[in-house]
Amino acid sequence: MMLSNKTIVLGVTGSIAAYKAAEIASQLTQAGARVNVVMTREAVEFVSPVTFRAISGRPVVTEMFDLASEYSIEHVSLAAAADIVAVAPATANVIAKLAAGIADDMLCCTVLATRAPVLIAPAMEARMYMNQVTQENLEKLKARGFVIVGPGAGWLASGKEGLGRLADTSDIIDSICQMLGKGSGLAGKRIVVTAGGTQEPVDPVRYIGNRSSGKMGYALAEAARDRGASVLLITAPATTTEPAGVDVTRVGTAQEMCEAVENATPGADALIMAAAVADYRPARKLEEKIKKTEAGLTLELECTPDILSAVRGSIVRVGFAAESSNLVENAKEKLQRKGLDLIVANDVTAPDSGFGADTNRVTVIDREGRVDSLPLLSKRQVAEKVLDRVAELLAGAER
Ligand code: CTP
């Protein structure tokens, strides 16, 4: 997972939104990151360092003392150890100091001393945010490569509505993941991911579908996004929330998915087909709802196009194989038949695996016949494993 074992400096400044930083620290810590919180003197007026100490399980650096903390020359050691520095919330004041290179507190010293990427999540009154000086300062920081997240619009502490609310915790964490992911093999790559289960209409109200939740494909899209890829998610109906920060094309039938994939793949580096595509569809779609009769009903079905086999060009192709028996044998046959680089096979009858589950136990097989049986993992962890292999294949293609 992108955040585990990462060292994150979370800078908290004196904004009403400082309490929201506790949730950010908590989520980062739960995801396995080491969170070193640095608070400005003003921030301590809003939230006690004790809160962050308890949440992160690590010393908190404040402006007041800290000779007792584990950081020797703090701004230097904190800055050097950081994989990323995130200032959330960032006041107009701290933004101005950073833009001017003023290092009169521990947080600004750390930001100036670090070589890690820096995220700034502004939070302030709408008028302060819209002020030309603040805007110019933010532009300066952007030009230096800082990533600015938010602010959002909504209720502000002044009692007015406006632009200046701290970005949502999930957006800040997504951005941190994306920034950490840059350079892990997929930066600048174009990846097309399919997900969900196609629905093949029988009549105006009925369809033939399957139990796909979309979770595996969506996890792949998110993980590829976090590694810096530009991602197109082509999704059939799914029950999972669509990820932010990726392009999304929604389709219904196998035919529509086929057309969307054919349009998207020229120029793409990889196609990952996690969608559960119907193999058959009704030979005729009836315009009128089928009426019940005593005689029963026989539906005539025809084959849908095989999307993976239809995609041409030098693109890395990854398929999934949902099997209920002879997992490796069947998956190897599919890999051959569809001309794939990689196939991810899962036993849909295994507990906690496959359709609808949050976890998956998969076996990854490549063209050379290497078989890698992975333990039960979260779908996100499976996605990371698959993308490690995709990154290897893409790096191999470049050599
Ligand atoms: N797939 C596809 N086009 C289809 C059907 C499936 O591109 N019309 C893709 C799936 O997205 C998956 C892979 O092919 O990545 C294997 O799908 P699966 O349904 O397991 O394979 P089938 O070829 O349909 O074989 P079978 O159903 O007989 O096991």
Residues whose N, C-alpha, C, O or C-beta is under 5 A from the ligand:
A	BS01	CTP	M273 A274 A275 V277 A278 D279 T304 P305 D306 I307 L308 V318 G319 F320 A321 A322
